């Protein structure tokens, strides 16, 4: 139903599976709330000394012990403040007088109440776009599922059965082993055990499962697909067999469902979710009663709310009685999604319940889907509309793995064609529109200042080959005129390598050619290095003739014949640069602008400005930087004691109050007469360190990769951003942590409920100002067993 803020209290309600054909007459229930927690109908059912099954809802679980003294306990529940008792009228009197009892209602057994619909709701377009529900599971609480049906493609991952045998009511369990509760393979198979002997009575669940998640690819005579053909299915049997004409009429034997069995099934769905199953929806194509307002005292309300808070929507049929302003339970429960039925031409079916409690309509007339016996058939009812919505939630979860469930439900109910009627309008499911509304584009990756790779590679001995390592830049535009290339080798001496940098188009920049030493250094000096510890080398290259984006390669050739080295890491820096050569006028000002683009947002609180120049007396110079926002930042003031003749320095400024993109202008002012200087170059960069090292995320283990920040004095800003690109089979299992050089850890992402898929997200975290120079590390903890993934890259931005 549509969700205002409801109190999480409960009461029981009569429920039934919605008929696949036109419905039987309404049962007449229209609860409005009474002072007595025992309903009048329940008192009447116990007249004449008869003992009946009742669902007792208490204010807290601590009240259950006292309430249970009123009769024989039939069933207890692990989370809900509910117990199912067998009581007589005296027991009802005790419950009526118990201040801890919220409601008492009879656990009444009641009877059960694609190809054209899939294009109508746009599910075919969602599938074509790659959103098939992969990574999620849909629980089908019904008459079981034909688990080997080819339309379901072996995607039934879990089975359970809750089916009560009760001689008083004439019910017999449909669980294959004859017990009232069974779990494991075969326990909810509609073609296994007693259900297999009941023909059409046990078809319903298989039909519903096919609508939600069927896949007809390559199958002769099958519909093309259900709504979420990539989703997994959890099958839970919640019906019992009845042979009495008192309950079945002329249709004996029939299948009926106790509310208590449904409640047990919902708690099992919760257990699956807690165990790590990626359940996104529990489909309940069942319902009973007539509710014109929220039934927030229903026996299932608390567990439905719990599931909702855990990211599982209970999707319930509105019912088939043709009520104009009412729905069945549990569709009336707060946090349940109530679904009504329309025809293929967007008219209300004659039988669908409607009104303000209906959240959404979906096609429910003449829907073709799977049936036991590897066959297919057409059925009608809100039962058929409901799995359209359950499947849609699986598709939306794949489209937006991190979204709260409420956002997915809002995307469903906030899009689609409005069906207008007296009590309306109410939207009809339009899945492609909902996917567009729910899909959150990946967070844009920050423009890297430095691209880093730290995967070790062997450097073979002279004459036996070379090593080439690649990294991929996403920096737009041309490469800078002063691009820094840095690498670290171990096991080799300095100045005995041939070093080539190869741009994305294949252009070669020769950085070093000292692998062949001069004759005076031949012999032993080429056999093994005299200095073999980790050695860092730095080169600057004018790469302005090359594109910045693409795959860059570093090629190393060893000059030592008997020694194999290791390339530990390498990096490229892409600042915005301006190469000079102009004069600094005597007693004048040099103005040097440079254009910054494709950065977005504000500049950094740790903006780096590098300046290189010569002057007879550097102390005479003043330097300042003007931002695109018109803010001027002083870099250097006049100094009478500074007699140096050259300047090559990086200044760190807090430019976070200025926009990043636009024209930044360096001003160099000579404050004294008598000398002329030369401006060589200046660069500006907003620190963003991109680690391109791809590493596997092992199952239930931890990985870390880092970026080394050097040549950067001072402290870090009070805020850092971390952009993460990873894929994992269950993103919710992952915890992400940023660790500063001083060892302080900052949590970026906690363990959650997200299913599997790709994650491209920008995390922002406050950091305690610390020495910024050193190694910053990203730690990925897989906190649960059963899934793996890959950390593709990550970017640290200040």
C-alpha positions in Angstrom: 0.0 0.0 0.0 1.1 3.6 -0.3 3.3 4.4 2.7 2.8 7.2 5.1 4.6 6.8 8.4 2.9 4.0 10.2 3.3 2.5 13.7 4.9 -0.9 13.6 2.2 -2.8 15.4 0.5 -5.9 14.2 -2.8 -7.8 13.8 -3.7 -11.0 12.0 -5.7 -11.1 8.8 -7.3 -13.8 6.6 -5.4 -14.3 3.4 -5.8 -16.3 0.2 -4.1 -16.7 -3.1 -5.6 -14.5 -5.7 -7.6 -16.5 -8.3 -6.2 -16.8 -11.7 -9.7 -16.5 -13.1 -12.5 -14.3 -12.0 -12.8 -14.2 -8.2 -15.3 -15.6 -5.8 -17.4 -13.3 -3.6 -15.7 -11.2 -1.0 -15.4 -12.5 2.5 -17.0 -9.3 3.9 -14.2 -8.4 6.3 -13.8 -4.7 6.8 -11.8 -4.2 10.0 -12.0 -0.6 11.3 -10.4 -1.3 14.8 -12.1 -2.1 18.0 -11.3 -1.7 21.7 -11.4 -5.5 22.2 -8.3 -7.0 20.5 -10.4 -10.1 19.7 -12.5 -9.5 16.6 -16.2 -10.2 16.6 -15.7 -12.7 13.8 -13.2 -14.6 15.9 -15.6 -14.8 18.9 -18.2 -16.2 16.6 -16.0 -18.8 15.1 -15.3 -20.2 18.6 -19.0 -20.5 19.6 -20.3 -23.9 20.8 -17.1 -24.9 22.5 -15.2 -25.1 19.2 -11.4 -24.7 19.3 -10.0 -22.6 16.6 -6.5 -21.5 15.3 -5.8 -17.8 16.0 -2.9 -15.5 15.3 -2.1 -13.5 18.5 -0.2 -10.2 18.0 1.4 -8.7 21.1 2.9 -5.3 21.7 6.3 -6.8 22.3 7.9 -10.2 22.1 8.2 -10.1 25.9 4.4 -10.3 26.1 4.2 -13.6 24.2 4.8 -15.9 27.2 1.7 -14.6 29.0 -0.4 -14.6 25.8 0.6 -18.2 25.1 -1.0 -19.4 28.3 -4.4 -18.8 26.8 -4.2 -22.0 24.6 -2.1 -24.5 22.8 0.9 -23.1 21.0 0.8 -24.2 17.4 3.6 -22.1 16.0 6.1 -19.6 17.3 8.2 -17.1 15.3 11.8 -16.0 15.6 11.3 -12.3 15.1 7.7 -11.3 15.0 5.7 -10.6 18.2 3.2 -13.2 17.1 2.2 -16.6 18.2 -0.3 -19.0 16.7 -2.6 -20.7 19.3 -5.4 -23.2 19.4 -8.0 -21.7 21.7 -11.6 -22.0 22.8 -13.9 -19.2 23.9 -12.4 -19.2 27.4 -9.0 -18.7 25.8 -10.3 -15.8 23.8 -11.6 -14.2 27.0 -8.1 -14.5 28.5 -6.5 -12.9 25.4 -9.1 -10.2 25.5 -8.2 -9.3 29.0 -4.4 -9.4 28.4 -3.0 -5.8 28.2 -0.1 -7.0 26.1 -2.3 -8.4 23.3 -2.8 -6.1 20.3 -5.1 -8.3 18.2 -6.5 -11.8 17.9 -7.9 -13.1 14.6 -8.7 -16.5 13.3 -6.0 -18.2 11.2 -8.6 -18.9 8.5 -7.6 -21.1 5.6 -8.8 -19.7 2.3 -8.7 -20.8 -1.4 -6.4 -19.5 -4.1 -7.9 -16.5 -5.4 3.7 -12.8 -21.2 4.5 -12.1 -24.4 2.1 -9.2 -24.8 2.7 -7.8 -21.3 6.5 -7.7 -21.5 6.6 -5.1 -24.4 3.7 -3.2 -22.8 5.6 -2.4 -19.7 8.9 -1.9 -21.5 10.6 -5.0 -19.9 12.0 -6.0 -23.3 13.7 -2.6 -23.6 15.2 -3.0 -20.2 16.5 -6.5 -21.1 17.9 -5.1 -24.4 19.8 -2.5 -22.3 21.4 -5.3 -20.3 19.2 -4.9 -17.1 17.8 -8.4 -16.6 17.7 -8.6 -12.8 21.1 -10.3 -12.7 22.5 -10.2 -9.2 19.2 -10.4 -7.4 16.8 -13.1 -6.2 13.0 -13.0 -6.0 11.2 -15.1 -3.4 8.0 -16.7 -4.6 5.7 -17.4 -1.7 3.1 -19.6 -3.4 2.1 -23.2 -4.2 5.7 -24.1 -5.0 7.6 -24.0 -8.2 8.4 -26.6 -10.9 12.1 -26.1 -10.3 13.2 -28.0 -13.4 11.0 -26.1 -15.8 13.2 -25.0 -18.7 11.6 -21.5 -18.6 13.2 -21.1 -15.2 16.5 -22.2 -16.4 17.9 -23.9 -13.3 17.8 -20.5 -11.4 15.9 -21.8 -8.3 18.6 -21.4 -5.7 16.7 -22.1 -2.5 13.5 -24.0 -1.5 11.5 -24.2 1.7 8.0 -25.3 2.7 5.6 -24.1 5.4 2.4 -26.1 5.2 0.3 -26.9 8.2 -1.4 -30.2 8.9 -4.4 -29.5 11.2 -7.0 -32.2 11.8 -9.5 -29.7 13.2 -9.4 -27.8 9.9 -8.9 -30.8 7.7 -5.6 -29.7 6.3 -2.7 -31.8 5.2 0.9 -30.6 4.6 2.0 -30.4 1.1 5.7 -30.5 2.1 7.2 -33.6 0.3 8.4 -35.1 3.6 4.9 -34.7 5.2 6.1 -32.4 8.0 4.8 -28.9 8.6 8.1 -27.3 7.7 10.8 -28.5 5.3 13.9 -26.8 3.8 16.3 -27.8 1.0 16.3 -29.1 -2.5 12.8 -30.5 -3.5 11.0 -29.0 -0.6 9.1 -26.5 -2.7 9.1 -28.4 -6.0 5.5 -28.4 -7.4 6.4 -31.6 -9.2 7.6 -33.4 -6.1 5.5 -34.8 -3.3 1.8 -34.3 -2.7 1.6 -31.2 -4.9 2.5 -33.3 -7.9 -0.8 -35.2 -7.5 -3.1 -32.2 -7.3 -2.9 -31.0 -10.9 -4.0 -27.5 -11.6 -4.3 -26.7 -7.8 -0.5 -26.4 -7.6 0.2 -24.7 -10.9 -0.1 -21.2 -9.6 3.4 -20.7 -8.2 5.2 -21.9 -11.3 3.1 -19.5 -13.4 3.9 -16.6 -11.1 7.7 -17.5 -11.0 7.8 -17.5 -14.8 6.2 -14.0 -15.1 8.7 -12.6 -12.6 11.9 -14.3 -13.9 11.3 -16.6 -16.9 13.7 -16.8 -19.8 12.4 -18.3 -23.0 15.6 -17.8 -25.1 16.1 -20.9 -27.2 12.9 -22.6 -26.0 10.3 -23.7 -28.5 6.7 -22.6 -27.7 7.8 -20.5 -24.7 7.1 -16.8 -24.1 10.2 -14.8 -24.9 10.9 -13.8 -21.3 9.6 -12.8 -17.9 10.3 -9.4 -16.5 13.7 -10.2 -15.0 15.1 -13.2 -17.0 18.5 -12.9 -15.2 17.2 -13.1 -11.6 17.4 -16.0 -9.3 14.3 -17.6 -7.7 13.7 -18.6 -4.1 10.7 -21.0 -4.0 8.7 -21.2 -0.8 5.5 -23.4 -0.5 2.9 -21.8 1.8 -0.2 -23.8 1.0 -1.8 -26.9 2.5 -4.2 -29.5 1.0 -7.8 -29.4 2.2 -10.4 -32.1 1.5 -13.4 -30.7 3.3 -16.3 -29.2 1.5 -16.6 -26.8 4.4 -13.5 -25.0 3.0 -13.3 -26.2 -0.7 -17.0 -26.3 -1.6 -17.5 -28.4 -4.7 -13.8 -28.0 -5.6 -12.5 -30.5 -3.1 -9.7 -31.2 -2.8 -8.2 -27.7 -2.9 -5.2 -25.8 -1.6 -5.5 -23.1 1.1 -2.9 -21.1 3.0 -2.8 -20.2 6.7 -1.5 -16.7 7.6 0.8 -18.3 10.1 2.5 -20.3 7.3 3.0 -17.1 5.3 4.5 -15.4 8.3 6.9 -18.3 8.8 7.8 -18.0 5.1 8.5 -14.2 5.4 10.8 -14.9 8.4 12.6 -17.5 6.2 13.1 -14.8 3.5 14.6 -12.6 6.2 16.9 -15.5 7.2 18.0 -15.9 3.6 18.7 -12.1 3.4 20.7 -12.2 6.6 22.7 -15.1 5.2 23.8 -13.1 2.2 21.2 -14.0 -0.4 20.6 -11.0 -2.7 16.8 -11.0 -2.2 15.1 -7.9 -3.5 11.4 -8.9 -3.4 9.1 -11.4 -1.8 6.1 -12.0 -4.2 2.8 -12.7 -2.4 0.2 -13.2 -5.2 -2.3 -13.9 -2.4 -4.7 -11.9 -0.3 -8.0 -11.8 1.6 -10.3 -9.5 3.4 -11.5 -6.0 2.6 -9.4 -3.2 3.9 -10.2 0.5 3.2 -7.3 1.7 5.4 -3.9 0.5 6.4 -3.9 -2.7 8.2 -0.8 -1.8 10.3 -1.9 -4.3 13.0 -1.6 -7.3 10.6 0.3 -10.3 11.9 2.8 -9.9 9.0 3.3 -6.2 9.3 6.4 -6.3 11.6 8.3 -8.7 9.4 7.3 -6.9 6.2 8.7 -3.7 7.7 11.9 -5.5 8.8 12.4 -6.8 5.3 11.7 -3.4 3.8 14.4 -1.9 6.0 16.8 -4.6 4.8 16.1 -3.9 1.2 13.4 -6.5 0.4 10.0 -5.4 -0.8 7.0 -7.5 -0.1 5.0 -7.2 -3.3 1.3 -8.3 -2.7 -1.8 -8.7 -4.9 -4.4 -6.1 -4.3 -7.1 -8.8 -4.8 -9.7 -9.8 -7.2 -13.0 -8.8 -5.6 -13.6 -5.7 -7.7 -13.6 -3.4 -4.7 -13.5 0.2 -5.7 -11.8 1.5 -2.6 -10.3 -1.4 -0.8 -7.6 -4.1 -1.1 -6.9 -7.5 0.5 -4.3 -8.2 3.2 -1.3 -8.2 3.1 -1.5 -5.6 0.3 -2.9 -3.2 2.9 0.1 -3.6 5.2 2.4 -0.6 5.5 5.6 -1.1 3.5 4.0 -3.7 1.2 3.7 -2.8 -2.5 0.0 -3.3 -3.5 -0.5 -4.3 -7.1 -3.7 -4.1 -9.1 -4.4 -5.5 -12.6 -5.0 -3.9 -16.0 -5.7 -5.3 -19.4 -3.3 -5.0 -22.4 -5.1 -1.9 -23.6 -4.6 -0.2 -20.2 -8.1 -0.6 -18.9 -8.9 -1.8 -15.4 -9.9 -5.4 -15.3 -13.4 -5.9 -14.0 -12.2 -7.9 -11.0 -9.2 -5.9 -9.8 -9.4 -4.1 -6.4 -8.5 -0.5 -6.7 -8.4 2.8 -4.8 -6.0 4.8 -2.7 -4.3 1.8 -1.1 -3.1 0.5 -4.5 0.5 1.5 -5.3 0.7 0.4 -8.9 -1.1 -1.5 -11.7 0.5 -4.0 -14.0 -0.9 -6.3 -16.7 -2.9 -9.2 -15.3 -5.2 -10.4 -18.0 -4.4 -13.3 -20.2 -0.8 -13.6 -19.2 1.1 -16.6 -20.6 3.7 -18.2 -18.5 5.2 -21.5 -17.3 3.1 -24.4 -15.9 4.3 -27.7 -14.4 5.0 -30.4 -16.9 7.3 -28.1 -18.9 4.2 -26.5 -20.4 2.8 -23.0 -20.7 -0.6 -21.5 -20.2 -2.6 -18.3 -19.7 -4.0 -17.1 -16.5 -5.8 -13.9 -15.2 -5.7 -12.0 -11.9 -3.9 -9.6 -9.7 -1.8 -12.7 -9.0 -0.4 -12.3 -12.5 0.1 -8.5 -12.2 2.1 -8.8 -8.9 5.1 -10.7 -10.2 5.5 -8.1 -13.0 6.3 -5.7 -10.2 8.5 -8.1 -8.2 10.6 -8.8 -11.3 10.8 -5.1 -12.0 12.4 -4.5 -8.7 15.1 -7.0 -9.5 15.8 -5.1 -12.8 15.9 -1.8 -10.9 18.3 -3.2 -8.3 20.7 -4.2 -11.1 20.4 -0.7 -12.6 21.2 0.9 -9.3 22.9 -1.5 -6.9 23.4 1.1 -4.2 20.0 2.8 -4.1 17.8 2.5 -1.0 14.8 0.3 -1.6 12.5 3.3 -1.2 14.1 4.9 -4.2 13.5 1.9 -6.3 9.8 1.7 -5.3 9.5 5.4 -5.9 10.9 4.9 -9.4 8.2 2.3 -10.0 5.3 4.3 -8.6 6.5 7.6 -10.0 6.7 6.6 -13.6 4.4 4.9 -16.1 1.1 5.7 -17.6 -1.5 7.1 -15.2 -4.6 4.9 -15.1 -7.5 7.3 -14.3 -10.6 6.2 -12.5 -12.9 7.5 -9.8 -10.5 6.8 -6.9 -7.4 7.3 -9.0 -5.2 8.0 -10.8 -2.7 5.2 -10.2 0.4 4.5 -12.4 0.7 1.4 -14.5 4.1 -0.2 -14.4 6.5 1.1 -17.2 9.7 -0.6 -16.5 11.9 1.1 -19.1 10.9 4.5 -17.7 11.5 3.3 -14.1 14.9 2.1 -15.1 15.7 5.5 -16.5 14.5 7.1 -13.3 16.3 4.7 -11.0 19.6 4.5 -12.8 22.3 6.6 -11.3 25.1 7.4 -13.7 28.5 6.4 -12.3 30.1 9.2 -10.4 32.4 11.0 -12.8 36.0 10.2 -12.3 38.2 13.1 -11.1 40.7 14.4 -13.6 43.9 12.7 -12.5 47.0 14.8 -11.9 49.1 11.7 -11.6 48.5 8.2 -13.0 50.2 5.5 -11.0 50.9 1.8 -11.5 52.7 -0.3 -8.8 52.6 -3.9 -10.1 56.1 -5.4 -10.1 57.7 -6.5 -13.4 61.0 -8.2 -14.1 63.6 -6.4 -16.1 65.5 -9.1 -18.0 69.3 -9.0 -18.4 71.0 -7.2 -21.3 70.4 -8.9 -24.6 67.5 -11.1 -23.4 64.7 -8.6 -23.9 63.0 -5.7 -22.3 60.0 -4.9 -20.1 57.1 -2.8 -21.2 54.4 -1.6 -18.7 51.2 0.2 -19.6 48.9 2.5 -17.8 45.7 4.2 -19.0 45.1 7.9 -18.7 41.6 9.4 -18.8 42.9 12.9 -18.9 41.2 14.9 -21.7 42.9 17.1 -24.2 46.6 17.2 -25.0 49.4 16.0 -22.8 51.3 18.8 -21.0 54.4 20.5 -22.2 56.1 19.6 -19.0 55.0 16.0 -18.2 56.8 14.3 -15.4 57.7 10.6 -15.9 58.9 8.8 -12.8 59.8 5.1 -12.1 61.5 3.0 -9.4 63.7 0.0 -10.1 65.2 -2.5 -7.7 68.3 -4.7 -8.2 69.9 -2.4 -10.8 72.3 0.5 -10.7 71.5 4.0 -11.8 72.2 5.3 -15.3 72.3 2.0 -17.1 68.9 1.7 -18.7 67.4 2.6 -22.1 64.1 4.2 -21.3 61.4 4.9 -23.8 58.0 6.5 -23.3 55.4 5.6 -25.9 52.3 7.7 -26.3 48.7 6.4 -27.0 49.4 6.8 -30.8 52.7 5.0 -30.8 55.0 8.1 -30.8 58.3 7.3 -29.0 60.0 9.7 -26.6 63.6 8.5 -25.8 64.2 9.5 -22.2 67.5 7.7 -21.6 70.0 5.7 -23.7 72.6 4.8 -21.2 72.1 1.0 -21.3 75.3 0.7 -23.4 78.1 2.3 -21.2 81.2 3.9 -22.7 84.2 1.7 -23.3 85.9 2.8 -20.1 83.0 1.4 -18.1 82.8 -1.9 -20.0 83.4 -5.3 -18.6 82.7 -5.9 -14.9 80.6 -2.7 -14.6 78.1 -4.1 -17.1 78.0 -7.5 -15.4 76.4 -6.4 -12.2 75.5 -3.0 -10.6 77.5 -1.4 -7.9 74.4 0.2 -6.4 71.4 -2.0 -6.5 68.8 -0.7 -4.0 65.5 0.8 -5.0 66.3 3.8 -7.1 63.8 6.4 -8.4 64.4 8.2 -11.7 62.6 11.3 -12.9 62.3 12.7 -16.4 60.5 15.7 -17.9 59.2 15.6 -21.4 57.4 18.0 -23.7 54.5 15.7 -24.7 52.2 18.5 -26.0 52.2 16.8 -29.4 50.5 13.7 -27.9 46.9 13.1 -26.6 46.7 12.8 -22.9 44.1 10.1 -22.8 44.8 6.6 -23.8 47.4 3.9 -23.0 50.9 5.1 -22.3 53.8 2.6 -22.2 57.1 2.7 -20.4 59.8 0.4 -22.0 63.0 -0.4 -20.1 66.1 -2.2 -21.5 68.7 -3.4 -19.0 72.4 -2.5 -19.5 73.6 -5.2 -17.1 74.4 -8.6 -18.6 74.3 -10.7 -15.4 71.6 -8.9 -13.4 67.8 -9.1 -13.5 66.1 -6.1 -12.0 62.5 -5.2 -11.0 60.4 -2.3 -12.1 58.5 -1.6 -8.9 56.3 1.3 -10.1 55.9 4.1 -12.6 53.8 7.2 -13.0 52.9 10.1 -15.3 51.9 13.5 -14.1 49.5 15.7 -16.1 49.6 19.2 -14.8 48.3 22.2 -16.7 51.5 23.8 -18.0 52.8 26.9 -19.7 56.3 26.8 -21.1 58.0 30.2 -21.0 61.1 31.6 -22.5 59.8 35.2 -22.2 61.7 37.9 -20.4 60.7 39.2 -17.0 60.8 43.0 -17.6 63.0 45.3 -15.5 60.7 47.0 -12.9 57.7 45.4 -14.7 55.3 42.5 -14.6 55.2 39.3 -16.7 51.7 38.0 -17.2 51.4 34.3 -18.1 47.9 32.8 -18.5 47.0 29.2 -18.9 43.7 27.5 -19.5 42.3 24.8 -17.3 39.5 22.7 -18.6 37.6 19.5 -17.9 38.2 19.5 -14.1 34.9 20.6 -12.9 33.8 22.0 -9.5 36.1 23.9 -7.2 39.9 24.0 -7.2 41.8 22.1 -4.5 42.6 23.2 -1.0 46.1 21.8 -1.8 46.5 23.3 -5.3 50.1 22.9 -6.5 51.7 25.7 -8.5 55.2 25.1 -9.9 57.3 28.0 -11.1 60.7 27.9 -12.8 62.7 31.1 -13.7 66.1 32.8 -13.5 66.8 36.3 -12.3 70.0 38.1 -11.1 68.2 38.7 -7.8 65.2 36.4 -7.2 64.5 38.2 -3.9 63.4 41.3 -5.9 60.5 39.3 -7.4 56.9 39.0 -6.3 54.7 36.1 -7.6 50.9 35.9 -7.5 48.3 33.7 -9.1 44.9 35.0 -10.2 42.0 32.4 -10.5 39.1 32.3 -12.9 36.9 33.5 -10.0 38.9 36.7 -9.7 40.7 35.7 -6.5 44.4 36.5 -6.2 46.7 34.2 -4.2 50.1 35.5 -3.2 52.9 32.9 -3.9 56.1 34.9 -3.1 56.9 38.3 -1.6 59.9 40.6 -1.9 62.9 39.5 0.1 65.9 41.7 0.6 68.0 38.7 1.9 67.3 36.3 -1.0 70.3 36.6 -3.4 69.7 33.4 -5.3 69.7 33.7 -9.1 67.2 30.9 -10.0 63.9 29.7 -8.7 62.4 26.2 -9.2 59.7 25.7 -6.6 56.3 24.3 -6.0 53.9 26.4 -4.0 50.9 24.9 -2.2 47.8 27.1 -1.9 44.3 26.7 -0.7 42.3 27.6 -3.8 39.1 25.7 -2.8 37.1 29.0 -2.9 37.7 29.3 -6.6 36.3 27.4 -9.5 38.8 25.1 -11.2 38.0 25.5 -14.9 38.9 28.7 -16.6 42.0 31.0 -17.1 44.6 31.0 -14.3 47.2 33.7 -14.6 50.7 33.8 -13.1 52.0 37.3 -12.4 55.8 37.8 -11.9 56.6 41.4 -10.8 60.2 42.8 -10.6 60.1 45.3 -7.7 63.5 46.8 -8.3 65.3 48.4 -11.2 68.5 47.2 -12.9 68.0 43.6 -13.9 66.0 41.4 -16.3 65.1 37.8 -15.8 63.8 34.8 -17.8 60.6 32.9 -17.2 61.1 29.2 -18.0 57.8 27.4 -17.1 55.0 27.2 -14.7 52.3 24.5 -14.0 49.2 24.2 -12.0 47.7 21.0 -10.7 44.9 19.9 -8.4 46.1 16.8 -6.6 44.4 13.7 -7.8 46.4 10.5 -7.7 45.1 7.6 -9.9 46.2 4.1 -9.1 45.7 2.0 -12.2 46.9 -1.3 -10.6 44.2 -3.9 -11.1 44.1 -6.4 -8.3 41.8 -9.4 -7.5 39.5 -9.2 -4.5 39.7 -12.7 -3.0 36.7 -14.3 -1.3 36.4 -13.3 2.3 39.9 -11.6 2.3 41.5 -8.2 2.1 43.5 -6.3 -0.5 45.3 -3.0 -0.4 46.9 -0.7 -3.0 48.5 2.7 -2.5 49.7 5.9 -4.0 52.9 7.6 -3.0 52.8 11.3 -2.6 56.2 12.9 -2.8 57.6 16.4 -3.4 54.6 17.7 -1.5 55.3 19.4 1.9 52.7 20.5 4.4 49.6 19.0 5.7 46.6 17.5 4.0 43.4 19.4 3.6 40.6 18.5 6.0 38.7 16.6 3.3 39.7 13.9 0.8 37.7 12.3 -2.0 38.3 8.8 -3.2 36.9 7.6 -6.5 36.7 3.8 -6.7 36.2 1.5 -9.7 35.5 -2.1 -8.9 33.4 -5.0 -9.7 32.2 -7.7 -7.3 29.6 -10.4 -7.0 28.1 -8.9 -3.9 29.1 -5.3 -3.3 27.2 -5.2 0.0 29.9 -7.5 1.4 32.6 -5.0 0.9 34.1 -2.4 3.3 36.3 0.3 1.9 38.8 2.2 4.0 41.3 5.0 3.2 44.5 4.9 5.3 46.7 8.0 5.6 50.5 7.9 5.8 50.3 8.3 9.6 48.2 5.1 9.9 44.8 6.8 10.5 42.0 4.9 8.9 38.9 6.5 7.4 35.9 4.4 6.5 34.5 5.1 3.1 31.9 2.4 2.8 30.3 0.2 5.3 29.0 -3.3 4.8 25.5 -3.1 3.2 22.9 -4.9 1.2 24.0 -4.0 -2.4 23.9 -6.9 -4.8 26.7 -7.7 -7.3 27.7 -5.5 -10.2 30.0 -2.6 -11.0 30.8 0.2 -8.5 32.1 3.6 -9.8 31.5 5.9 -6.8 33.1 9.0 -5.4 33.4 8.9 -1.6 34.1 12.1 0.4 35.6 11.8 3.9 36.8 14.3 6.5 40.4 13.7 7.4 42.5 14.9 10.2 45.2 17.2 8.8 48.4 15.3 8.6 51.6 15.3 6.7 50.4 14.8 3.2 53.6 13.3 1.9 53.9 9.5 2.1 51.8 6.5 1.1 48.0 6.7 1.1 46.3 3.3 0.8 42.9 2.0 -0.2 41.9 -1.2 1.7 39.1 -3.4 0.4 37.7 -6.0 2.9 35.5 -8.7 1.6 33.6 -9.5 4.8 31.7 -12.6 3.8 32.3 -15.9 2.0 30.9 -16.8 -1.4 31.9 -14.0 -3.8 34.9 -12.4 -5.5 35.7 -9.4 -7.5 38.3 -7.0 -8.9 39.5 -3.6 -7.8 40.1 -2.0 -11.2 41.5 1.4 -10.1 41.0 4.2 -7.6 41.7 7.9 -7.4 42.6 10.0 -4.4 41.8 13.7 -4.7 42.4 16.6 -2.4 
